[in-house]
Amino acid sequence: MSFYMTYLARWPDYFQVAEGPGNRVMGYIMGKVEGQGESWHGHVTAVTIAPEYRRQQLAKKLMNLLEEISDKIDKAYFVDLFVRASNTPAIKMYEKLGYVIYRRVLRYYSGEEDGLDMRKALSRDVEKKSMIPLKRPIRPDEL
């Protein structure tokens, strides 16, 4: 609980909840803004949609909200997120939303499974430099 409360307190604009009828939580997104210089970016920490509300483009709407806050309010260069390399449905969804695989992070998840760092350039990154993929994978300690 303290993890969620920390995010809510520090980055309230980056924590959005979608509610359905009867105040049912349909999904949420939480993130933050971080970095320096051209690495100043929005970060998606989690996006979760309840099973009964999937395939209704709710994740897309939540992602768009976070991207807009990162772009218009915080003037970030890009938005990034990490996804398990085995999570093909999520990777495809993010690619449809304009994200590219920027780099592979070896054994990112619990020291076992690789993670993919995916990025989407925002309006401040006119040349889209933030989306040029790295040639080699990295280790978590290089992040």
MODELLER restraints for C-alpha pairs under 7 A, 6 or more apart:
rsr = mdl.restraints
at = mdl.atoms
rsr.add(forms.Gaussian(group=physical.xy_distance, feature=features.Distance(at['CA:8:A'], at['CA:15:A']), mean=6.13, stdev=0.5))
rsr.add(forms.Gaussian(group=physical.xy_distance, feature=features.Distance(at['CA:11:A'], at['CA:32:A']), mean=5.70, stdev=0.5))
rsr.add(forms.Gaussian(group=physical.xy_distance, feature=features.Distance(at['CA:14:A'], at['CA:30:A']), mean=5.41, stdev=0.5))
rsr.add(forms.Gaussian(group=physical.xy_distance, feature=features.Distance(at['CA:14:A'], at['CA:31:A']), mean=5.00, stdev=0.5))
rsr.add(forms.Gaussian(group=physical.xy_distance, feature=features.Distance(at['CA:14:A'], at['CA:32:A']), mean=5.83, stdev=0.5))
rsr.add(forms.Gaussian(group=physical.xy_distance, feature=features.Distance(at['CA:14:A'], at['CA:66:A']), mean=6.05, stdev=0.5))
rsr.add(forms.Gaussian(group=physical.xy_distance, feature=features.Distance(at['CA:15:A'], at['CA:29:A']), mean=5.67, stdev=0.5))
rsr.add(forms.Gaussian(group=physical.xy_distance, feature=features.Distance(at['CA:15:A'], at['CA:30:A']), mean=4.26, stdev=0.5))
rsr.add(forms.Gaussian(group=physical.xy_distance, feature=features.Distance(at['CA:15:A'], at['CA:31:A']), mean=6.35, stdev=0.5))
rsr.add(forms.Gaussian(group=physical.xy_distance, feature=features.Distance(at['CA:16:A'], at['CA:28:A']), mean=5.55, stdev=0.5))
rsr.add(forms.Gaussian(group=physical.xy_distance, feature=features.Distance(at['CA:16:A'], at['CA:29:A']), mean=5.38, stdev=0.5))
rsr.add(forms.Gaussian(group=physical.xy_distance, feature=features.Distance(at['CA:16:A'], at['CA:30:A']), mean=6.50, stdev=0.5))
rsr.add(forms.Gaussian(group=physical.xy_distance, feature=features.Distance(at['CA:17:A'], at['CA:25:A']), mean=6.99, stdev=0.5))
rsr.add(forms.Gaussian(group=physical.xy_distance, feature=features.Distance(at['CA:17:A'], at['CA:27:A']), mean=6.00, stdev=0.5))
rsr.add(forms.Gaussian(group=physical.xy_distance, feature=features.Distance(at['CA:17:A'], at['CA:28:A']), mean=4.29, stdev=0.5))
rsr.add(forms.Gaussian(group=physical.xy_distance, feature=features.Distance(at['CA:17:A'], at['CA:29:A']), mean=6.62, stdev=0.5))
rsr.add(forms.Gaussian(group=physical.xy_distance, feature=features.Distance(at['CA:18:A'], at['CA:25:A']), mean=6.06, stdev=0.5))
rsr.add(forms.Gaussian(group=physical.xy_distance, feature=features.Distance(at['CA:18:A'], at['CA:26:A']), mean=5.43, stdev=0.5))
rsr.add(forms.Gaussian(group=physical.xy_distance, feature=features.Distance(at['CA:18:A'], at['CA:27:A']), mean=5.29, stdev=0.5))
rsr.add(forms.Gaussian(group=physical.xy_distance, feature=features.Distance(at['CA:18:A'], at['CA:28:A']), mean=5.92, stdev=0.5))
rsr.add(forms.Gaussian(group=physical.xy_distance, feature=features.Distance(at['CA:19:A'], at['CA:25:A']), mean=4.64, stdev=0.5))
rsr.add(forms.Gaussian(group=physical.xy_distance, feature=features.Distance(at['CA:19:A'], at['CA:26:A']), mean=5.35, stdev=0.5))
rsr.add(forms.Gaussian(group=physical.xy_distance, feature=features.Distance(at['CA:20:A'], at['CA:26:A']), mean=5.94, stdev=0.5))
rsr.add(forms.Gaussian(group=physical.xy_distance, feature=features.Distance(at['CA:26:A'], at['CA:49:A']), mean=5.96, stdev=0.5))
rsr.add(forms.Gaussian(group=physical.xy_distance, feature=features.Distance(at['CA:26:A'], at['CA:50:A']), mean=5.43, stdev=0.5))
rsr.add(forms.Gaussian(group=physical.xy_distance, feature=features.Distance(at['CA:26:A'], at['CA:53:A']), mean=6.07, stdev=0.5))
rsr.add(forms.Gaussian(group=physical.xy_distance, feature=features.Distance(at['CA:27:A'], at['CA:48:A']), mean=5.34, stdev=0.5))
rsr.add(forms.Gaussian(group=physical.xy_distance, feature=features.Distance(at['CA:27:A'], at['CA:49:A']), mean=4.06, stdev=0.5))
rsr.add(forms.Gaussian(group=physical.xy_distance, feature=features.Distance(at['CA:27:A'], at['CA:50:A']), mean=5.72, stdev=0.5))
rsr.add(forms.Gaussian(group=physical.xy_distance, feature=features.Distance(at['CA:28:A'], at['CA:47:A']), mean=5.79, stdev=0.5))
rsr.add(forms.Gaussian(group=physical.xy_distance, feature=features.Distance(at['CA:28:A'], at['CA:48:A']), mean=5.55, stdev=0.5))
rsr.add(forms.Gaussian(group=physical.xy_distance, feature=features.Distance(at['CA:28:A'], at['CA:49:A']), mean=6.63, stdev=0.5))
rsr.add(forms.Gaussian(group=physical.xy_distance, feature=features.Distance(at['CA:29:A'], at['CA:46:A']), mean=5.61, stdev=0.5))
rsr.add(forms.Gaussian(group=physical.xy_distance, feature=features.Distance(at['CA:29:A'], at['CA:47:A']), mean=4.29, stdev=0.5))
rsr.add(forms.Gaussian(group=physical.xy_distance, feature=features.Distance(at['CA:29:A'], at['CA:48:A']), mean=6.51, stdev=0.5))
rsr.add(forms.Gaussian(group=physical.xy_distance, feature=features.Distance(at['CA:29:A'], at['CA:62:A']), mean=6.26, stdev=0.5))
rsr.add(forms.Gaussian(group=physical.xy_distance, feature=features.Distance(at['CA:30:A'], at['CA:44:A']), mean=6.24, stdev=0.5))
rsr.add(forms.Gaussian(group=physical.xy_distance, feature=features.Distance(at['CA:30:A'], at['CA:45:A']), mean=5.61, stdev=0.5))
rsr.add(forms.Gaussian(group=physical.xy_distance, feature=features.Distance(at['CA:30:A'], at['CA:46:A']), mean=5.36, stdev=0.5))
rsr.add(forms.Gaussian(group=physical.xy_distance, feature=features.Distance(at['CA:30:A'], at['CA:47:A']), mean=6.54, stdev=0.5))
rsr.add(forms.Gaussian(group=physical.xy_distance, feature=features.Distance(at['CA:31:A'], at['CA:43:A']), mean=5.29, stdev=0.5))
rsr.add(forms.Gaussian(group=physical.xy_distance, feature=features.Distance(at['CA:31:A'], at['CA:44:A']), mean=4.44, stdev=0.5))
rsr.add(forms.Gaussian(group=physical.xy_distance, feature=features.Distance(at['CA:31:A'], at['CA:45:A']), mean=4.68, stdev=0.5))
rsr.add(forms.Gaussian(group=physical.xy_distance, feature=features.Distance(at['CA:31:A'], at['CA:46:A']), mean=6.77, stdev=0.5))
rsr.add(forms.Gaussian(group=physical.xy_distance, feature=features.Distance(at['CA:32:A'], at['CA:42:A']), mean=5.77, stdev=0.5))
rsr.add(forms.Gaussian(group=physical.xy_distance, feature=features.Distance(at['CA:32:A'], at['CA:43:A']), mean=5.31, stdev=0.5))
rsr.add(forms.Gaussian(group=physical.xy_distance, feature=features.Distance(at['CA:32:A'], at['CA:44:A']), mean=6.89, stdev=0.5))
rsr.add(forms.Gaussian(group=physical.xy_distance, feature=features.Distance(at['CA:33:A'], at['CA:41:A']), mean=5.56, stdev=0.5))
rsr.add(forms.Gaussian(group=physical.xy_distance, feature=features.Distance(at['CA:33:A'], at['CA:42:A']), mean=4.32, stdev=0.5))
rsr.add(forms.Gaussian(group=physical.xy_distance, feature=features.Distance(at['CA:33:A'], at['CA:43:A']), mean=5.95, stdev=0.5))
rsr.add(forms.Gaussian(group=physical.xy_distance, feature=features.Distance(at['CA:34:A'], at['CA:40:A']), mean=5.64, stdev=0.5))
rsr.add(forms.Gaussian(group=physical.xy_distance, feature=features.Distance(at['CA:34:A'], at['CA:41:A']), mean=5.60, stdev=0.5))
rsr.add(forms.Gaussian(group=physical.xy_distance, feature=features.Distance(at['CA:34:A'], at['CA:42:A']), mean=6.51, stdev=0.5))
rsr.add(forms.Gaussian(group=physical.xy_distance, feature=features.Distance(at['CA:35:A'], at['CA:41:A']), mean=6.18, stdev=0.5))
rsr.add(forms.Gaussian(group=physical.xy_distance, feature=features.Distance(at['CA:38:A'], at['CA:77:A']), mean=6.31, stdev=0.5))
rsr.add(forms.Gaussian(group=physical.xy_distance, feature=features.Distance(at['CA:39:A'], at['CA:77:A']), mean=6.91, stdev=0.5))
rsr.add(forms.Gaussian(group=physical.xy_distance, feature=features.Distance(at['CA:40:A'], at['CA:76:A']), mean=5.31, stdev=0.5))
rsr.add(forms.Gaussian(group=physical.xy_distance, feature=features.Distance(at['CA:40:A'], at['CA:77:A']), mean=5.96, stdev=0.5))
rsr.add(forms.Gaussian(group=physical.xy_distance, feature=features.Distance(at['CA:41:A'], at['CA:76:A']), mean=4.63, stdev=0.5))
rsr.add(forms.Gaussian(group=physical.xy_distance, feature=features.Distance(at['CA:41:A'], at['CA:77:A']), mean=5.54, stdev=0.5))
rsr.add(forms.Gaussian(group=physical.xy_distance, feature=features.Distance(at['CA:41:A'], at['CA:78:A']), mean=5.02, stdev=0.5))
rsr.add(forms.Gaussian(group=physical.xy_distance, feature=features.Distance(at['CA:41:A'], at['CA:79:A']), mean=5.44, stdev=0.5))
rsr.add(forms.Gaussian(group=physical.xy_distance, feature=features.Distance(at['CA:42:A'], at['CA:70:A']), mean=5.29, stdev=0.5))
rsr.add(forms.Gaussian(group=physical.xy_distance, feature=features.Distance(at['CA:42:A'], at['CA:76:A']), mean=6.32, stdev=0.5))
rsr.add(forms.Gaussian(group=physical.xy_distance, feature=features.Distance(at['CA:42:A'], at['CA:78:A']), mean=6.35, stdev=0.5))
rsr.add(forms.Gaussian(group=physical.xy_distance, feature=features.Distance(at['CA:42:A'], at['CA:79:A']), mean=4.47, stdev=0.5))
rsr.add(forms.Gaussian(group=physical.xy_distance, feature=features.Distance(at['CA:42:A'], at['CA:80:A']), mean=6.44, stdev=0.5))
rsr.add(forms.Gaussian(group=physical.xy_distance, feature=features.Distance(at['CA:43:A'], at['CA:79:A']), mean=5.45, stdev=0.5))
rsr.add(forms.Gaussian(group=physical.xy_distance, feature=features.Distance(at['CA:43:A'], at['CA:80:A']), mean=4.96, stdev=0.5))
rsr.add(forms.Gaussian(group=physical.xy_distance, feature=features.Distance(at['CA:43:A'], at['CA:81:A']), mean=5.78, stdev=0.5))
rsr.add(forms.Gaussian(group=physical.xy_distance, feature=features.Distance(at['CA:44:A'], at['CA:80:A']), mean=6.28, stdev=0.5))
rsr.add(forms.Gaussian(group=physical.xy_distance, feature=features.Distance(at['CA:44:A'], at['CA:81:A']), mean=5.02, stdev=0.5))
rsr.add(forms.Gaussian(group=physical.xy_distance, feature=features.Distance(at['CA:45:A'], at['CA:81:A']), mean=6.70, stdev=0.5))
rsr.add(forms.Gaussian(group=physical.xy_distance, feature=features.Distance(at['CA:47:A'], at['CA:59:A']), mean=6.96, stdev=0.5))
rsr.add(forms.Gaussian(group=physical.xy_distance, feature=features.Distance(at['CA:49:A'], at['CA:59:A']), mean=6.76, stdev=0.5))
rsr.add(forms.Gaussian(group=physical.xy_distance, feature=features.Distance(at['CA:67:A'], at['CA:79:A']), mean=6.61, stdev=0.5))
rsr.add(forms.Gaussian(group=physical.xy_distance, feature=features.Distance(at['CA:70:A'], at['CA:76:A']), mean=5.37, stdev=0.5))
rsr.add(forms.Gaussian(group=physical.xy_distance, feature=features.Distance(at['CA:71:A'], at['CA:122:A']), mean=5.96, stdev=0.5))
rsr.add(forms.Gaussian(group=physical.xy_distance, feature=features.Distance(at['CA:71:A'], at['CA:123:A']), mean=6.70, stdev=0.5))
rsr.add(forms.Gaussian(group=physical.xy_distance, feature=features.Distance(at['CA:75:A'], at['CA:124:A']), mean=6.74, stdev=0.5))
rsr.add(forms.Gaussian(group=physical.xy_distance, feature=features.Distance(at['CA:76:A'], at['CA:122:A']), mean=6.95, stdev=0.5))
rsr.add(forms.Gaussian(group=physical.xy_distance, feature=features.Distance(at['CA:76:A'], at['CA:124:A']), mean=6.75, stdev=0.5))
rsr.add(forms.Gaussian(group=physical.xy_distance, feature=features.Distance(at['CA:77:A'], at['CA:121:A']), mean=6.16, stdev=0.5))
rsr.add(forms.Gaussian(group=physical.xy_distance, feature=features.Distance(at['CA:77:A'], at['CA:122:A']), mean=5.34, stdev=0.5))
rsr.add(forms.Gaussian(group=physical.xy_distance, feature=features.Distance(at['CA:77:A'], at['CA:124:A']), mean=5.15, stdev=0.5))
rsr.add(forms.Gaussian(group=physical.xy_distance, feature=features.Distance(at['CA:77:A'], at['CA:125:A']), mean=5.04, stdev=0.5))
rsr.add(forms.Gaussian(group=physical.xy_distance, feature=features.Distance(at['CA:78:A'], at['CA:119:A']), mean=6.64, stdev=0.5))
rsr.add(forms.Gaussian(group=physical.xy_distance, feature=features.Distance(at['CA:78:A'], at['CA:120:A']), mean=5.49, stdev=0.5))
rsr.add(forms.Gaussian(group=physical.xy_distance, feature=features.Distance(at['CA:78:A'], at['CA:121:A']), mean=4.25, stdev=0.5))
rsr.add(forms.Gaussian(group=physical.xy_distance, feature=features.Distance(at['CA:78:A'], at['CA:122:A']), mean=4.87, stdev=0.5))
rsr.add(forms.Gaussian(group=physical.xy_distance, feature=features.Distance(at['CA:78:A'], at['CA:130:A']), mean=6.68, stdev=0.5))
rsr.add(forms.Gaussian(group=physical.xy_distance, feature=features.Distance(at['CA:79:A'], at['CA:119:A']), mean=5.65, stdev=0.5))
rsr.add(forms.Gaussian(group=physical.xy_distance, feature=features.Distance(at['CA:79:A'], at['CA:120:A']), mean=5.39, stdev=0.5))
rsr.add(forms.Gaussian(group=physical.xy_distance, feature=features.Distance(at['CA:79:A'], at['CA:121:A']), mean=6.59, stdev=0.5))
rsr.add(forms.Gaussian(group=physical.xy_distance, feature=features.Distance(at['CA:80:A'], at['CA:117:A']), mean=6.74, stdev=0.5))
rsr.add(forms.Gaussian(group=physical.xy_distance, feature=features.Distance(at['CA:80:A'], at['CA:118:A']), mean=5.51, stdev=0.5))
rsr.add(forms.Gaussian(group=physical.xy_distance, feature=features.Distance(at['CA:80:A'], at['CA:119:A']), mean=4.36, stdev=0.5))
rsr.add(forms.Gaussian(group=physical.xy_distance, feature=features.Distance(at['CA:80:A'], at['CA:120:A']), mean=6.52, stdev=0.5))
rsr.add(forms.Gaussian(group=physical.xy_distance, feature=features.Distance(at['CA:81:A'], at['CA:117:A']), mean=5.78, stdev=0.5))
rsr.add(forms.Gaussian(group=physical.xy_distance, feature=features.Distance(at['CA:81:A'], at['CA:118:A']), mean=5.45, stdev=0.5))
rsr.add(forms.Gaussian(group=physical.xy_distance, feature=features.Distance(at['CA:81:A'], at['CA:119:A']), mean=6.68, stdev=0.5))
rsr.add(forms.Gaussian(group=physical.xy_distance, feature=features.Distance(at['CA:82:A'], at['CA:115:A']), mean=6.12, stdev=0.5))
rsr.add(forms.Gaussian(group=physical.xy_distance, feature=features.Distance(at['CA:82:A'], at['CA:116:A']), mean=5.45, stdev=0.5))
rsr.add(forms.Gaussian(group=physical.xy_distance, feature=features.Distance(at['CA:82:A'], at['CA:117:A']), mean=4.66, stdev=0.5))
rsr.add(forms.Gaussian(group=physical.xy_distance, feature=features.Distance(at['CA:82:A'], at['CA:118:A']), mean=6.20, stdev=0.5))
rsr.add(forms.Gaussian(group=physical.xy_distance, feature=features.Distance(at['CA:83:A'], at['CA:115:A']), mean=5.48, stdev=0.5))
rsr.add(forms.Gaussian(group=physical.xy_distance, feature=features.Distance(at['CA:83:A'], at['CA:116:A']), mean=5.33, stdev=0.5))
rsr.add(forms.Gaussian(group=physical.xy_distance, feature=features.Distance(at['CA:83:A'], at['CA:117:A']), mean=6.82, stdev=0.5))
rsr.add(forms.Gaussian(group=physical.xy_distance, feature=features.Distance(at['CA:84:A'], at['CA:113:A']), mean=6.99, stdev=0.5))
rsr.add(forms.Gaussian(group=physical.xy_distance, feature=features.Distance(at['CA:84:A'], at['CA:114:A']), mean=6.32, stdev=0.5))
rsr.add(forms.Gaussian(group=physical.xy_distance, feature=features.Distance(at['CA:84:A'], at['CA:115:A']), mean=4.61, stdev=0.5))
rsr.add(forms.Gaussian(group=physical.xy_distance, feature=features.Distance(at['CA:84:A'], at['CA:116:A']), mean=6.24, stdev=0.5))
rsr.add(forms.Gaussian(group=physical.xy_distance, feature=features.Distance(at['CA:85:A'], at['CA:114:A']), mean=5.68, stdev=0.5))
rsr.add(forms.Gaussian(group=physical.xy_distance, feature=features.Distance(at['CA:85:A'], at['CA:115:A']), mean=5.19, stdev=0.5))
rsr.add(forms.Gaussian(group=physical.xy_distance, feature=features.Distance(at['CA:85:A'], at['CA:116:A']), mean=5.72, stdev=0.5))
rsr.add(forms.Gaussian(group=physical.xy_distance, feature=features.Distance(at['CA:98:A'], at['CA:120:A']), mean=6.09, stdev=0.5))
rsr.add(forms.Gaussian(group=physical.xy_distance, feature=features.Distance(at['CA:99:A'], at['CA:118:A']), mean=5.87, stdev=0.5))
rsr.add(forms.Gaussian(group=physical.xy_distance, feature=features.Distance(at['CA:99:A'], at['CA:119:A']), mean=5.04, stdev=0.5))
rsr.add(forms.Gaussian(group=physical.xy_distance, feature=features.Distance(at['CA:99:A'], at['CA:120:A']), mean=4.61, stdev=0.5))
rsr.add(forms.Gaussian(group=physical.xy_distance, feature=features.Distance(at['CA:100:A'], at['CA:118:A']), mean=5.30, stdev=0.5))
rsr.add(forms.Gaussian(group=physical.xy_distance, feature=features.Distance(at['CA:100:A'], at['CA:119:A']), mean=5.50, stdev=0.5))
rsr.add(forms.Gaussian(group=physical.xy_distance, feature=features.Distance(at['CA:100:A'], at['CA:120:A']), mean=6.60, stdev=0.5))
rsr.add(forms.Gaussian(group=physical.xy_distance, feature=features.Distance(at['CA:100:A'], at['CA:131:A']), mean=6.67, stdev=0.5))
rsr.add(forms.Gaussian(group=physical.xy_distance, feature=features.Distance(at['CA:101:A'], at['CA:116:A']), mean=6.37, stdev=0.5))
rsr.add(forms.Gaussian(group=physical.xy_distance, feature=features.Distance(at['CA:101:A'], at['CA:117:A']), mean=6.01, stdev=0.5))
rsr.add(forms.Gaussian(group=physical.xy_distance, feature=features.Distance(at['CA:101:A'], at['CA:118:A']), mean=4.42, stdev=0.5))
rsr.add(forms.Gaussian(group=physical.xy_distance, feature=features.Distance(at['CA:101:A'], at['CA:119:A']), mean=6.58, stdev=0.5))
rsr.add(forms.Gaussian(group=physical.xy_distance, feature=features.Distance(at['CA:101:A'], at['CA:133:A']), mean=6.66, stdev=0.5))
rsr.add(forms.Gaussian(group=physical.xy_distance, feature=features.Distance(at['CA:102:A'], at['CA:117:A']), mean=5.60, stdev=0.5))
rsr.add(forms.Gaussian(group=physical.xy_distance, feature=features.Distance(at['CA:102:A'], at['CA:118:A']), mean=5.24, stdev=0.5))
rsr.add(forms.Gaussian(group=physical.xy_distance, feature=features.Distance(at['CA:102:A'], at['CA:119:A']), mean=6.12, stdev=0.5))
rsr.add(forms.Gaussian(group=physical.xy_distance, feature=features.Distance(at['CA:102:A'], at['CA:131:A']), mean=6.06, stdev=0.5))
rsr.add(forms.Gaussian(group=physical.xy_distance, feature=features.Distance(at['CA:102:A'], at['CA:132:A']), mean=6.55, stdev=0.5))
rsr.add(forms.Gaussian(group=physical.xy_distance, feature=features.Distance(at['CA:102:A'], at['CA:133:A']), mean=4.22, stdev=0.5))
rsr.add(forms.Gaussian(group=physical.xy_distance, feature=features.Distance(at['CA:102:A'], at['CA:134:A']), mean=6.08, stdev=0.5))
rsr.add(forms.Gaussian(group=physical.xy_distance, feature=features.Distance(at['CA:103:A'], at['CA:116:A']), mean=5.99, stdev=0.5))
rsr.add(forms.Gaussian(group=physical.xy_distance, feature=features.Distance(at['CA:103:A'], at['CA:117:A']), mean=5.32, stdev=0.5))
rsr.add(forms.Gaussian(group=physical.xy_distance, feature=features.Distance(at['CA:103:A'], at['CA:133:A']), mean=5.99, stdev=0.5))
rsr.add(forms.Gaussian(group=physical.xy_distance, feature=features.Distance(at['CA:103:A'], at['CA:134:A']), mean=5.51, stdev=0.5))
rsr.add(forms.Gaussian(group=physical.xy_distance, feature=features.Distance(at['CA:103:A'], at['CA:137:A']), mean=6.01, stdev=0.5))
rsr.add(forms.Gaussian(group=physical.xy_distance, feature=features.Distance(at['CA:104:A'], at['CA:114:A']), mean=6.78, stdev=0.5))
rsr.add(forms.Gaussian(group=physical.xy_distance, feature=features.Distance(at['CA:104:A'], at['CA:115:A']), mean=5.89, stdev=0.5))
rsr.add(forms.Gaussian(group=physical.xy_distance, feature=features.Distance(at['CA:104:A'], at['CA:116:A']), mean=4.64, stdev=0.5))
rsr.add(forms.Gaussian(group=physical.xy_distance, feature=features.Distance(at['CA:104:A'], at['CA:117:A']), mean=6.16, stdev=0.5))
rsr.add(forms.Gaussian(group=physical.xy_distance, feature=features.Distance(at['CA:104:A'], at['CA:137:A']), mean=4.78, stdev=0.5))
rsr.add(forms.Gaussian(group=physical.xy_distance, feature=features.Distance(at['CA:104:A'], at['CA:138:A']), mean=6.40, stdev=0.5))
rsr.add(forms.Gaussian(group=physical.xy_distance, feature=features.Distance(at['CA:105:A'], at['CA:114:A']), mean=5.63, stdev=0.5))
rsr.add(forms.Gaussian(group=physical.xy_distance, feature=features.Distance(at['CA:105:A'], at['CA:115:A']), mean=5.07, stdev=0.5))
rsr.add(forms.Gaussian(group=physical.xy_distance, feature=features.Distance(at['CA:105:A'], at['CA:116:A']), mean=6.00, stdev=0.5))
rsr.add(forms.Gaussian(group=physical.xy_distance, feature=features.Distance(at['CA:105:A'], at['CA:137:A']), mean=5.75, stdev=0.5))
rsr.add(forms.Gaussian(group=physical.xy_distance, feature=features.Distance(at['CA:105:A'], at['CA:138:A']), mean=5.00, stdev=0.5))
rsr.add(forms.Gaussian(group=physical.xy_distance, feature=features.Distance(at['CA:105:A'], at['CA:139:A']), mean=5.44, stdev=0.5))
rsr.add(forms.Gaussian(group=physical.xy_distance, feature=features.Distance(at['CA:105:A'], at['CA:140:A']), mean=6.13, stdev=0.5))
rsr.add(forms.Gaussian(group=physical.xy_distance, feature=features.Distance(at['CA:106:A'], at['CA:114:A']), mean=4.59, stdev=0.5))
rsr.add(forms.Gaussian(group=physical.xy_distance, feature=features.Distance(at['CA:106:A'], at['CA:115:A']), mean=6.55, stdev=0.5))
rsr.add(forms.Gaussian(group=physical.xy_distance, feature=features.Distance(at['CA:106:A'], at['CA:137:A']), mean=6.55, stdev=0.5))
rsr.add(forms.Gaussian(group=physical.xy_distance, feature=features.Distance(at['CA:106:A'], at['CA:138:A']), mean=6.04, stdev=0.5))
rsr.add(forms.Gaussian(group=physical.xy_distance, feature=features.Distance(at['CA:106:A'], at['CA:139:A']), mean=5.14, stdev=0.5))
rsr.add(forms.Gaussian(group=physical.xy_distance, feature=features.Distance(at['CA:106:A'], at['CA:140:A']), mean=6.81, stdev=0.5))
rsr.add(forms.Gaussian(group=physical.xy_distance, feature=features.Distance(at['CA:107:A'], at['CA:113:A']), mean=4.63, stdev=0.5))
rsr.add(forms.Gaussian(group=physical.xy_distance, feature=features.Distance(at['CA:107:A'], at['CA:114:A']), mean=4.32, stdev=0.5))
rsr.add(forms.Gaussian(group=physical.xy_distance, feature=features.Distance(at['CA:107:A'], at['CA:115:A']), mean=6.85, stdev=0.5))
rsr.add(forms.Gaussian(group=physical.xy_distance, feature=features.Distance(at['CA:108:A'], at['CA:114:A']), mean=5.14, stdev=0.5))
rsr.add(forms.Gaussian(group=physical.xy_distance, feature=features.Distance(at['CA:108:A'], at['CA:115:A']), mean=5.23, stdev=0.5))
rsr.add(forms.Gaussian(group=physical.xy_distance, feature=features.Distance(at['CA:108:A'], at['CA:140:A']), mean=5.84, stdev=0.5))
rsr.add(forms.Gaussian(group=physical.xy_distance, feature=features.Distance(at['CA:109:A'], at['CA:115:A']), mean=6.52, stdev=0.5))
rsr.add(forms.Gaussian(group=physical.xy_distance, feature=features.Distance(at['CA:119:A'], at['CA:131:A']), mean=5.99, stdev=0.5))
rsr.add(forms.Gaussian(group=physical.xy_distance, feature=features.Distance(at['CA:120:A'], at['CA:131:A']), mean=6.45, stdev=0.5))
rsr.add(forms.Gaussian(group=physical.xy_distance, feature=features.Distance(at['CA:121:A'], at['CA:128:A']), mean=5.58, stdev=0.5))
rsr.add(forms.Gaussian(group=physical.xy_distance, feature=features.Distance(at['CA:121:A'], at['CA:130:A']), mean=6.19, stdev=0.5))
rsr.add(forms.Gaussian(group=physical.xy_distance, feature=features.Distance(at['CA:121:A'], at['CA:131:A']), mean=6.33, stdev=0.5))
